[in-house]
Amino acid sequence: MKQLIDAILAALFVFGLSACAGSGAPTETANPEQILAEKGFTRGKEINQLMNFQIRGWQYVDRQNVILEDGPSRRYLVTLAAPCHPLQNAYSIAFTSKVNTVTRNDRLLVRQAPGHPMTCYIDRLYELEKLAKEN
């Protein structure tokens, strides 16, 4: 009987740990400017398009904003027209652009898992500037 109780307590302990594992997910309480500052950036001027653009990487900001990396020093903020809920757990993103330019008329395609990607409409594009490091 004691072994059964110990087994049940051990199972509950493991279950409790797995339930806590999801509690560390990022919250959506900070505004995008705060998140950008934490990442070392500030929003620059608004632009109409990204010319000869190639995604080299991307960073999640929140469900309506994503940072795109174009080369070692160029970063852009893409702001979506509405929250794109799959963006938080996306493993790939792409654009609907048919040429080598991303504009406000394009859509962001977000894929979380195998299957069809979700389409999220681009609202604005911004250059990002690095914040000066404080000593």
Stockholm file with secondary structure:
# STOCKHOLM 1.0

chainA/1-135         MKQLIDAILAALFVFGLSACAGSGAPTETANPEQILAEKGFTRGKEINQLMNFQIRGWQYVDRQNVILEDGPSRRYLVTLAAPCHPLQNAYSIAFTSKVNTVTRNDRLLVRQAPGHPMTCYIDRLYELEKLAKEN
#=GR chainA/1-135 SS CHHHHHHHHHHHHHHHHHHHHGGGSCCSCSCHHHHHHHTTEEEEEEESEEETCCCCEEEEEETTEEEEEETTTEEEEEEESSCCGGGGGCSEEEECCSSSEEETTCEEEEESSSSCCEEEEEEEEEEEEECCCCC
#=GC SS_cons         CHHHHHHHHHHHHHHHHHHHHGGGSCCSCSCHHHHHHHTTEEEEEEESEEETCCCCEEEEEETTEEEEEETTTEEEEEEESSCCGGGGGCSEEEECCSSSEEETTCEEEEESSSSCCEEEEEEEEEEEEECCCCC
//
